[in-house]
Amino acid sequence: MPETDNGDGQPRRTFLKVAGSVGTVGLAGCSGNQSDGGDSDGSDGGDSDGSDGAANEETSGNTLSLSIPDASNFDPVQIKDDGSQVISDHVFSELFALPEGSLEPTAQLVADYSVSEDGRTYTFELREDVTFHNGDQLTAQDVVYSWERLAASENSQEGENILEGGFQIAHDTTTETVEGEEQEVYEPGSLDVEAVDDYTVETTLESPFFDALFWFAYGSLSPVPEGIVGDVEGYDGEMEYSEFSSQQPVGTGPYRVESVSTGTEVVLTADEEYHGEEPGPDRIAAQVVTNTDAVFRRAMNRNVDVFRLPNSRFDPSKVSIEETRELGQEVGTYGPLENGETANYATFDDAYTAYFIFDCSRVEKPIRQALNYAVNQENFVEQGFRGVGEPAYHQAPPSVYPGGKEEYDRHAEENFPYGYREARLDEARSVMEDAGYGEDNRASITLSLYNDRNPDAYSRIADLIRSKAESIYIDLEINRAPFNTIIDEAVSGNLDMYTLGNGLEYPSPMDMLKFGRPYDGNLVRWREDPSDASAQADEAWQRIQGNLGPTDAEQEARNEAFIEMEEAIWEDAVYLPNYHPRGREWWYDDVDVPFQTSGFHDRLFDGVTFE
């Protein structure tokens, strides 16, 4: 299922992480011997006293203590929850990486590379000074094995990253019956990736793709030692899968796993043979803390130096922004905190769009348009999410919109038809009256909300929408259900309007707009309510697919088509835009923290230094 909601920065494409709730990370310095003394009500489960065994032990050297919400599977080819992702990001590294402050990938495990004239074949010369944590040297055979695992392993949940979509490594398929239907599935061993020699990898794409280097920097393509597990043909495995995935993952990242106490703590140790800059912390002790109040108390008691506050504890009046950087990161201070301290503060674009979906086969266009006229997205952000985020008008987040945030804002202000930073109730009533509605003939629809993900924020927003709907001849019933129930009902076509969203996998509007087109299986069911606008969106999407190469002309053609799709979506009001979440981070003055650049960047703590 492609479309997900986040609420405050959550996973891409998956339904596993709940941001703005327990996905909070805290860091403590080497003086981890203070008491936490929390007073949690235990409503989130676990750690209700705010205590932290790792932080209360005497530590030597520069040891960081992390609070993570979970830690279960660290395999690169698995979709991971928040805590597991933090561990995986430190244990594994990719051929390329996104440097701080940039969305342009740079070589990490690669000494040099070249691209064929047709833009399809990439040849990578691997560095010869990279070793895995088990002492094996990184070779081309490791890369071939790792990508075959991604494509073919029964443990892989991320194979579509290289087998589907605009970026595809060339491969063969075979016809199999899956759940009673014939489908084309990957033929094991057919992936077009070859070890030319020990340090040269050659791979060929199905077609040129403008953002290929970004995908080569994607976590699921991280190399692991050849034959480490026996889940692909031709390998028996050196380790049991359960040991590799959840106890002793082996990668080339800055940290190796020292110990895992499942459900309790993961301890990482800096790898002495790491190929990059020497990590700042010698050890990272990541304790599983599932209670948001316990995490908050650790921060207030200064058991952690770097932390993220839950929305319920955030007060926007305490923010003072002193600097805005190129990709929209804002840096300043926040305070006073509950403990009287003023902390450093940074916020960044989380590359995510939250919205309300209409099922076009159930909700007619005048109702969809009227509800768009009736709301002001600024109220969603201020009243629903305590000012954390930006009003959404486009499907593509500001950081990837053609021309960036400035162009995003200009295009929305000049062209958004339903009122930029304002509600237009008169126009809403006029649309409804033209369609035959009025006080004696009111429309009725149901808005479905999560009751297990940001329920308070979405309840406030739902109340805003309902109050506006009442004044424009629409009776809005609010239904609450668990996230998975809403998804099941949406797939079955049983919902009128519901909250959802999507975080981008790679920095292009294409990754968002692939959902905003009329196709079979689209949850908005636009194809079942055809129009000039839906035809425009479909035609624009086809032009995008015909211009996936890296040239400037192809980029210009894509950008024009992206904007046409955004405007077609506006015309038929298949979504009610909500907001773009922003990631946030706080830290005290006794550490120097390279804060996260964007939602596309791994959250790494190897660059933290102690004052």
N, C-alpha and C positions, 0 to 999 in steps of 0.2 A: 504494500500500500504506500503510495508516494507521498501523500499530503499529510502533514502532521501539524499539531499546534505545540507551541512552546510556552508561551506565557512569560518567559524571561530568559531566553537563550537556551535552547535544548537541542537534541540531536538532529542530525540531518536525516531525512527520509524515514526515520524509524520512530517507533512509539515507545521507546524504552526509558527515556530520561524525562524527569519532571523538573523543569527549571523553575527557579523562583521558589522552590520548596526546600528539598534536602540537598540539592546539588551545590552545596556551599563548601568551599575549600578554605582552610586556614593554615597558616604557617607559623611555627614557633622557632625561635633561635635556640642557641645552645644552653640557655639558662632555664631549661625546662623543668624546674623543680617547684613551681608555684602551684597552689591549690586552685581549682576551677570554681568550686563553690556555687554551682548553678542552682536554679530553683525552678526547673522546667516542670510543666504539668504532665509531661510524658505523652502528649497527644500524638507525637510523630513516632513514638516507639523507640526504645533503646536509649541508653545514656541519659536517663532523665535527671541525673544529678550533675551533668556537665563534666564529669570526671574524665580524665584521660591518662590511662596507665603509662603511655609512652612519655607524656610530658612530665610525669611525676618521677621518672627515673633519672638518676644522674647520667649525663651523657658526656662524652669526650669529643673534642674536635668541634667542627661546625656541623651540628645536626639540626635539621629542620623537622618539625612535626607538622604533618598535614592532617586535617580532618577530611575524610572522604565519605560519601554516603553509602558506598558499597564497593566490593572488590570480589569478582567471581571468575571472570574469564579474560585472559590477557592476549589471546591468540589474535594476530593481526587480521585474519580473515573472518573474525567474528564481529558482529555488531555489538558494541559495548555500551554499558551504562556509564554514568558519569565517573565513578571512582575507578573502575577498571580502565577507562580511557586514560585517566591521569597516569596510572602505572604503566600502561602500554606505551604512552608517548615518551616515557623516560627510558624504557628498556629497548625499544626498537628505533631505527632510523631508516630513512628512505634514500633513494638515489638522488633526489633533489629535495630542497626545503624552502619554505618561505622565510626570508630574512625579516628581522624586526623592521617595521615601518614600510614594508613593501609587499605587493601582491605578485611580484615577479619572481618566479622560482630561480634559485641558484643551486649549483652543483654541491652535493654533500658527500655521497659515496662514489661520485664520478669524477675522474680526472679530466676527461674531455668527451665530447660527443659530436656527432654530425647527423645531418638529415638529408635524405635523398632529394633530388630535384623535384620529384613528384609529391614530396611532403609526407610520404607514407612510411618510409623505413628509417628507423632511428638506430644508430650504432653508438653504444656506450663503452668507453674505455674506463674500466673500474680502477679506483685507487688500489695500490698494492700494499698499503699500510693499514688496512682495516681488518680487525679480528673480531670474531664473535666472543661472547662471554665464556664459551667453553674452550677457548683457545684456538679454534679453527680459523684459518684465514678466509676472508670473503673471496669467492671466486664467481665466475660467470655461471657455473653449474648451480650454485646456490640460488641465483636469481631465477634461472629457468625452473627449478624445482618449486620455488616459492610462488611463482605466478601460475604454475600448473595446479598447485594446491588451491589457489584462489579461484581458479576456474572449475576444478573438478572435485575437490574434496567434499565429502558428505558433511564435514564440519564447517564449510565455508557458507557464510551468509552474505558475502559481498561480491560474489562472482559477477553480478550484473555490471559492476564498475568497469570491467574490461570486455564484457560480452554483449552489452546492450547499449543503446543510446548513441550519441554522436561520436564518443570516443570508444572505439572497439579495436582490440587486437585481433587480427585476422585469425579465423578458426573455421572448423567445419562443424556441422550439426547433423544430428540423426533424429529420425522420427520415433517418438516413444509415446505410449499411452499414459497420461498422467491424470489421475482422478477421472477416468472414463473418457478423456478427450485426447486426441492426437496432438502432440506438440513437438516443435523443433527444440532439441536440447543439445547442449555442448557434447561433442564427441571427444572423449578423453584422449589426450596425447596430440591433439591437432592444433594447439595454440602455436601461432607463428612467432616463437621466441627461440633463439638458438645461441648456444655458447660457441662462438667462433674459435676462441681459445680460452685459456684460463681466466683472462681478464677482459675479454671482449664479448659484449652481449649485443645481439642484433634482433630487433623486433619490427614487425611490419603491421601497420594499422589497416583496417578495412578501407578507410578513406582518410584524407588529411583532416586534422582537427586542430583548430586554432589554439586550444588550451591544453595540448597534449602534455607539455612539461608539468603543468599543474597536477595532472593525474599521475605522472611518474613521481610526484612528491606526495601522493596520497598514502595514508597510513596502511591501508590494506595491501599495498604493494611492497611493504617492507620485507627485505630478505631475511630468511631464517636458514640455518645450516641444512644442506642437502641431506634428505633422509632422516631428519630429526624425529619425525613421526611417520607412521606407515599408513596414512590415509589417502594415498594416491597409488595408482598401479606401478609396480616395480620396486616398491620400498616396503621393508618390514618394520622400519622404525627403530631408532636408538632409544626412544623413551616412550612410555605409555602416554596417550594423548592427554589424559587427565593431569598427569604430572607436568607436561609441557604447558598446557593451557592455563592451569590455575595454581601451580606450585613453583615451577622452575622454567619460566619462559626464557628463551635464549635469543638474543638479538645483538645489534651492534651499537645500541644507544649509549648515552653517557652513564647510565646506571645499570647494575646487575641486581637481580633479586637475591637478597640475603636470607630472608625467611618470610613465610606466609602462614598466618594463623587465620584460617578461613572465617570470615565474618567478624574478625576482630582487628587485625593489623597486618600490614605489609611493610617490610623494612627493605630499603634499597641502599646499596653501597656504590660509591663512585667507582667506575671501572678504570683501573690504572692504565689499561691499554687503549683507552678511548681515542679515537682518531681525531677528535675535534679539540676545542679549547678545554682545559682542565675545568671540571665543574666546580662551582663555588662551594656548595655544601658537601661535606664528606659523606654524610648519610641522610637519607630521608625516611622518617618513620611515619607512615600513613595509617592512622587509626580510623576504623570505621565508626562514624558517629552519625546516626540516622535522625537525631533529634535536632531540629533547627534551634531550639532554645539553648541546648547544650553547646552547639557551635557558637552561638552568639555570646554565651557566657565565657567561653574560652577566650574570645577576642577581647571582651571587656576586662577580663582579669590579666590580659597581656600574656597569656600562655601562647598566644600566636602573634606574629608580627605582621602577617599578610592575611587578609580575610575578605569575605564577601558577606554583607549584611542581607538577611532576607527582606523581602518587600515590606513585611509587617513592621520592621524596625527602621525603615528608611524614612528620613525627613528631608524633603527637597530643599527646605529653607536653610539647611545647614551646609549646603554645597556652595563653594566659591570656586569658579573656573578661572584659571589664570592663563591658560594656553590652549590653543586648538592646533592640532597637527594635521599633516597633509591628508591622511585618510579619515579625518573626522574625529580622531581621538581627542578627548578633552581631559586636561590635567589641572588639578588644583588641590583644594583642601576640603575636609569635611569635619565639622565639629560645632560645638563640643559633643563628644560621645557621652554615653551614660556614665563613663568613668572620669569625665572631665577632660579627657585628652582631645586634641585635634589631630586627625590623621591625614596623611596624603590620600588623594582620591583620583581615580582615573576612570573614564568610561569610553567605550568603543562600540562601533557598529557591529551587531551580532549577526549580520547577514541573514536576517529572518523577517518574514512578513506574516503577521496574524490577520485573519479575516473571518468574516461570516460567509458561508456558502449558501446560495439558494439552489434548490433543485428546480430547474427551469421547467420540468415537466409537471410540477406541482404548484409553483408560485408564478403567476402571470407577470409579464413585464411591467405593467403600470404599478403594481404593488412593490416590485423590486426597486423601481426608480423612485417611487415616493419615499420609501425608507431611506434610500441614499440621500435624498433631499433633506430629510427630516433631522439628520444627525450632524453633529460637529465632532470630527475625530479628535480634536484637541481635548474635548471632554472625556473621551475614552482614556486618554493618557493621564490627564490630571486627576480625574475622579476614580477611574478604575485601577490605574497602575501607579498612583502616587507620583506622577511626573517622570517615571522611569521609561523612557522611550520617546519615539517621535510619531506624530500622526501619519498614518499610511494613506496614500492616494494612488500609488502605483503598486503593481504586483512585485516589481523588482525593487529590492532595497536600495537606498541612496548610494551606497558604496559601489554598486555594480551598474547602476543606471547609466545609460550612455551620456557621457559628459560629467558624471559624478553628482554629488549632492546639490551643487549650485544649479545644474541643469534640471535635476529632479524637481527642485523647488520652483524653478521658473516655469517649467512645463505644467506643473500642477496648478500653480497660481493663475496662469493664463488660460488653461484649457479644461481643468476638471469641471465637468458640467453641473455638479450638484452642490457647489458651494465650497470654496477653499477656506478653511478655518472659520466656517460659519454654517449655520443651519438655515434652510430656506423653506419654511413651513408653508408659505403661500403657494410656492411652486408645487410642493408635495400635494397639497389639497387639490390644486388645479389638475394635476395628472390623474388623481383618483376620480375627480368629478367627470373629467373627459371620458374615463373608462366606465362611467355609470354608477360609481360608488357615492355614498353620502351618508348622512345620519340615519336614514331609513334603510340603507342597504350597505352595511359595513362588511369589510373583508375580515376573514379570520385565518390566522396562521399560527403555527407553533414554532418557537425558538428553543432548540435543544442545547443545553450547556453541560459541561463536565461537572460532576460533583466531587471529583478526585484530583483536579488539577487547577490551581489558582481559583478555587470556588468563590472566594470572597470578591476578588477583582471582577470576575465575570458576572457575578450576581449584581454588583453595582452597575456594570455596563448594561446588563439586561434590563435593569430597572429604568435606566436612561432611555433605552430604545422603546420600552413599553410605554413610557409616559409620552414620548413623542408620537408613537403610533396611534395612541388613543385619540390624539387631536387631529389625525388625518384619516379617520374612518377605518382604522385597522385595529381589530382586537387581537392582541398578541398574548398567547398563552406561553408560559415558560415551563419547560420540562427539564429535569435534571437527571443525569444518568452517568454511570462510569464511562470513562473514555472508550474502552473497548466496545461497550454496548452501543455507543453513538456511532462508532465506525461501522459496526456490523449492520446497524439500521440504515446508515447512509448508503452502504454498498447495496443493500436490498431495496433502496428507493423508497424508504418509509418516512423520511424526514423532510420537512418544508425548508427549514433554515437552521443552521448549526454552526458552531464555532470550530475553526480549524486553522491551519497555517502550514508554513514550510520553511525550513532552513536550507540554504544553498549548499550544495556539495562542492561547487567550484565557482569562481567569481565571474559569472556571466548571467545576464537576464534570462538567457535560454534555459537555465536550470529551473527557473521559476515559471516561465511562460509556457513550458511544455505541458503544464496543467491547464493553462488558460486557452485551450483550443477545443473545437468540437471533435471529439473522437470517441469511439466505443469504449466504455468503461470510465469516462470522465464523470466525476461525482456531480458536477453541475448539470449534467445531461443536456448540454447546450444543443447537441445534435438533434434532440427530440423537440426542440423549439427553434427550427431554422429561421434565419433572418439574413438581411444584408450584412449585418455586423458579424455574425458567425461565419459567413462566407469570407468576409474580409480577414478575419483572424486565421482561418484555415489557409487562405492564399498567402498571407504573410508568413505563416509557419513553413509553408513549402519553400518560400524563398530563402528562409533561414537555412533549411536543410540543404539547399543548393549552393550555399555559400559558407561552408564550414572550414574553409582553408584559412591560412594565416596571413593572407595579403591585406593591404590597406583597403583595396576595393571591396573585398569580401567583408571586411569589418564594417565598412560604411553601409553595405547592403543589409547586413544583419541589424545594425543600429536602426536604420530606417524601418525595417520590418518589426523590430521590437516595439517601437513607438506606435506603429499601426496596430499591433496587437493590444497594447495598453488601451488605446482609444476605442477599439472595438469592444473590449471588455467593459469600458465605461458605458458605451452606448446601450448595451443590452443589460447592464447592471447585474451581471451574473454573480458578482460578489458585493458584499458591503465591506469596504476596507476598514481595518481596525487600527493596528499600530505596528511599528518596527521596534522590537525590543533592543535595548542597549546593554552590553555587558558592563559590569562595574567591578572595581577592585579598590580595596583600602590597604594601606600599610603604614606602620609606625616609622619614626625617624631612625630607629636603630638598625634598619636594613636598607640596602639599595636594591630596588626591584625593577627589572626591565618588564614593564607591564605589557599585557597582551595587546597586539596591534588590531586584530579583527577576529570575527568569528571563524575565519578560515585558518587561523594560526593555532598550532598546538599550544596548550598551556604548559610551558616548561619552567621549572624552577632551578635549572642548573646554572643560570646566570645570576642568581641571588648572591649578594655578598653582604657581609656583616660589618657594620660601622665600628 
